[in-house]
């Protein structure tokens, strides 16, 4: 991937896509192609085909997806499976038809079985049942991995897939109902601080363990792979994370400190917890020479400052 290479970032306004765009620009890549969802509906196969025929990108970062937390996944399962399947199928097939040199597909750590051994290794894929609350989304992401793998095998393409752990940072969704746990907690605790509320309710027991990666670290990892490695060297896909986790209760306490909220955290044990633990084994990525550089508390402060800068 050269500085003048034509690079298409699908989903450039989202959490991951915007971080990849920032990192590419900072690294001197200047021939970037981006389209908003209003300009290009990635669920429309004809529109995607016409876009690739007209633009002819050499490299593709497939970061476009419909995402959300437990509430959103439970409420809109049909949208989560349909939108994600169609988006990835359209882009991967168009990339093949128009001779894209290399494509990177962004998956998710929810592809692993609910009770997978911890930490989760790449070979644990498809060894058990998925977490029911996000099964449609996970199945769509597994299909994306297998589609890249199949095109590589049949057509000799160079499509790589990465499975990031839970992400956070600038351009995240901070919606209190449809966002993931970390940004939802930032918003809820910030609003409780402003309103001087004595108690904040949090779903579940607080005991599930989660791993969190600052999104700019993920962008750095993705570009590192696109610049240096082919699918033959990394295998079907590679985990990207920090290799460290903490409980939701510990996360809430950390965010409470960053926000400066002094009230009580009350856990509603009648609400679902989701997967008990999700920690990635990142030894394969480390063996390639990459590690995450942002400590969680530093990342939380940057995410909170960004949230406030947006009028939060």
N, C-alpha and C positions, 0 to 999 in steps of 0.2 A: 504494500500500500504506500504510494508515493504522495508527497504533499499536494501535487496537482491532480491526483486521482479523483474521479467523479464518484462521490459517496452519497448514497441515499439513506437518510435516517427516517425510518417509519415510526411515527409516534414521537416526533421531536419536541412536542409541547408537554409530554408527560414527565413523570418523575425520572425514569431511566433515560429516555430519549433526550431530554434537555441536558442531562448531565453528560451524555456522550457528545452532544453538540458543543457544550462548553469546553470539554477536554480536547476535542478535535481542533477547535478554533485556537485554543491556547497553545496547542502543539504545532500550529502552522499549516493545518489543512484548510484550504480556502475554497475548494470546489464542492461545496455541500448542497445537496438537493433536499428540500423539505416541502411538505404540503400539509395544510391543516385538514381536519376531518371534513370541514365545509368545502374545501377545494377538491378533495379526493376521498370518496367513500371506499375504504379498503374492503368493505364487504361486497362491493360491486366488481365482479370478475372482469367485465368488459372495460370498466374505467381503469382498473389496475393494469390490464393488458395494454391499453392505449398509453398510459403513463410510461410504462417501461419501454414501449416502442419509440416514444417521442424523446425521452430523456436518456435512455441507454446508460444507466449507472454501472460502474465497474465493481463497486463494493456496496453491500447492503447491511445495515444494522436493523434487524427486525425487532423493534422495541414496542410496537403498537399492540395494545391488548385492552380488553375490558377487565378491570381489576376492582377489588373491594375486600372488605373484611367479612367476618362471620355473618353479620346481619344481611349484607348485600348478597352474599353467596346463597344464603338461605331463601331470600326473597325473590331473586331473579335467576334461578338456576338455568332456565332455558336460554336467556340472553347470554349468560356466561359461557355456555357450551357452544351455542351457535356462532356468536360474534367471534370468539377466539378461533374456532375451527376454520371459519370462512376466511378470516383475515390472513392466517398463516398459510392456508392452502393457496389462496390467490397470489400472495407475494412469493412464496417458494417456487410455485410453478412458473410464474412470470419470470423470475430470476433465471430459471433453467432455460426457458424458451429464448430469452434475450441475452444469454451467455454472460451472465454476471460472473466475475472471476472468483468472488468469495462472499459468503453470506454468514452472518452471525445471528442465531436465533436465541432470544431471551426466554428462558423457561421460568420455573419456580421450584422451590424446595418442597412444595406441597405434592409434588409428583410421587414422593416416597410413601410407602405403606404407613398407616397410622401407628402401628407398633413395630416399626423398623428398628433394628439394633442401632444403638447410639454410640458414637456419632455415625451418621448415615453416609455410607460409601456409595459410589456410583453404581456398583454392582447390585445394590439392594433394590433397584428399580424393578417393579413388577413381581416382587416376591411376597406380596400380601395385600390385604384389603386397604383401600384408601380411607381417609377421614371423610365421613359422610357429609359434613357441612360444606366442604369445598370440592366434592368429587367431580361435578361437571367441569369446573375450571381445570382441575388436575388432569382429567382425561384429555381435555383439549391440548394441554401443554405436552402430555406424553405423546399425543398424536403428532405434534410439531417436531419433537425429537426423532420419532420414528420416520417421519416424512423426510427430514434432512438425511437421516441414515440411509433410507431407501434410495433417494436420489443419488447420493454418493456412490452407493453400491451398483446401481443400474446404469447411471449416466456419467459417472466419473467426475461429479461436481465436487466442490470444496466448500461444504456447508458445515459449520461448527455450531454446537449448542452449549450454552452455559446455564447452570442452575444456581441462581443467587439465593442466598438466605433472605430473611425479612429485611426490607430496605426502608430507608428514611432519608429526609433531606429536603433541599429546595424543590419547589413545584410538586410536593406531595399533596394528596388530598387530605384536608383537615376537617372534613365533614364529620360531625359527631356520630352519625349513624352509619354511613357507608364507607368510612375510611378504615384503615388498619389500626391495630391497637396503639402503636406508639404516637402517631399524629393525633388520634382521637383523644388520648390522654393529655397531650400537650394542650389541645384546645379546651378540653373540659376543665383542667386545672387552672388554666389561664383565666377562663371566664369565671370560675369559682373565686379566684383571687380578686378579680375586678369587682364582683358582686358581693364580696365578703361572705360567701356561703360557708357555713360551718362544717358541712359534710359533702363529700363527693362519692357517688356510688360507682363501683366498677364491676363489670360482668365477671362471673365465675369465682373460683376460690382463691385465685392469685398464685396457685401452685405450679401451673404449667411453666416449663422453661422454654425460652426463646433466645435466638441469636439474632443480632442486628448489625447490618452493614451500612455505613454511610454511602449514599448513592454515588458520590464522586469517586470513591474507591472502586466501586463496581465499574464505572466508566473507564477508569484507568486500567483495570484488568481486561476489559473487553478490547480496548485498543491494543494493549500488550499482546493479546492473542491474535488479533487480526494482523498485526505487524510481523509476528514471529512464528506462528504455528499453524499447521494444517490439521484437518480432521484425523489424518493418519497418525499424527503425533500425540493428539490428546484423547483419541478414542471417540465414542459416540457423543459424549458430552462430559463436561467437567464442572464440579462444584466450585462456587465462589462464596467465601464467607470469612469470618474471623477465626473460627475454631473455638470460640468461647460463648457461653450462654449465661442467662440469669433468669430468675423467676419473674413473672408478671408483677408480683408484689414488690420485688426489688427494683424493677423498672419504674413502677409508679412512684416509689420513694425517691428514686434518682430524679425523675421529672419534677416531682414536688419541690425538690431542692433547687433545681435549675429555674423553675418558674417563680419560686418564692411564695408558695402557698402554704399556709400554716394550719389548715383545718384537718379534719379526720378523713381517712380513706376507708370506705365501708364496702366490703366485697359481698355481692349478691350471689350466694351459692346456688340459687335456683336457676341461674343462667348457665348456658353451656361453656365449657372450658376449651373445647377443641382438642387438638392433638396434645398428649401429655408433655412431649418433648420434641423439639426439632433442632438438632445440632448437626451441622454438616461436617463430614470428614474432608478437610481441605488439603490433605497431604499431596494429592496429585498436582494441585495448582502450585503448592509450595515447591514441589520438585521441578517445576518449570521455571522457578525463579521469581515468583510474585507472592507478596503478602499484603494484607490490608494495613494502611498506615494511620487511620483515624481512631483514637480512643473513644469509647461510647460517650462519656461525659462531655468531651469536647464536641463531638458530633451533635449531641442533644442541644448544647448551647447555640451552635450554628443554626440548627433547625428551628429553634425557638426564636432566634433573632430574625430569621427569614420570615417566619410566621407573623411576627409583630410588624415587620416592614411592609407586609401586605394588608395591613389594617386589622390584623387579628386582635 
